């Protein structure tokens, strides 16, 4: 599985309960401004609360905010190595 280690880790790949720090957000314009206003920016900590079935959206916690993201948008958010739950 050397291929997966070469690919960047993106938000849509995290499972329920996993957390990570945001390294980069690869969107532009209004969507990037919206993410920033919700606290989703480079350096922020994000945790997956739950995932909808059949490729539906993800329920996330970013700081004290909770938000729902489609997998399409989540795939544009690059992460550092996932943090283990304590």
N, C-alpha and C positions, 0 to 999 in steps of 0.2 A: 504494500500500500504506500509506495513512495510517491505516487501521484497526489494523494490527498494532502501530504505534508508540504507539497510545493504550492498548493493553492492557498490563497488567502482565506482566513476564517471570516465568514460573514454571518450576520445576525440570524438569518433564516435557518442556519445549521444548528443553532443551539436548541437543546431539549428543555422540557419543563424543569424549572428550578435552577438551571445553569445561569451563571453570571459572567460578565466580561467587561473590559473597558473599551470604549470606542476609540479607534485609532484614526479613522477617516470616514467621511461621509461623501459619497460620490454621486451627489445630486446637485442641481443648480437652481438658481432663481427662488421663486416663492416657496417651493418645498423645503429648500435648505433653511430659509428664514423661519418657516413654520416649525421645523425640527428644533432649531435653535431656541425659539420661544418656549417650546415644551421641555427644554433642558437637555435635549438630545444633541450633543456636540462632541467634538474631539476631547478626549480625556474624561468624559462622563462615564459613570458606572450604570450598566443596564442588566436587568434580571428578567428572565422569561417566567411569567406567572403561569401561563397556560397557552396551549396551541389548539386551534380549532381543527376538527377532523377534515379529511379530504382536501388538504391544501388551503384551508381557510386562514384567516388572519391570526396574528400573534398578540397576546395580551402581555404588555411589558410594564415594568416599573423602572423609571428613570428618576433618581433622587426621590422626591416626595410625590412625583406625578405618576399617573398610570395612563397608558395610551394603547391603542390598538393599531397595529401596522399590517398592511398586506404583505405577503411574502415578496412581491416584486420590489417594494420599497426596502424591506429588510435585507434583501440581497445586495443593496447598494451601500450597506454600512459595514465597513471592515473593522474587525475586532482584534484585540490582543488575545493571548492564550486565555481560555476560560478559567475563571476562578473557582476553586472548590468550595462547596457549601460547608459551613461550620456547624 
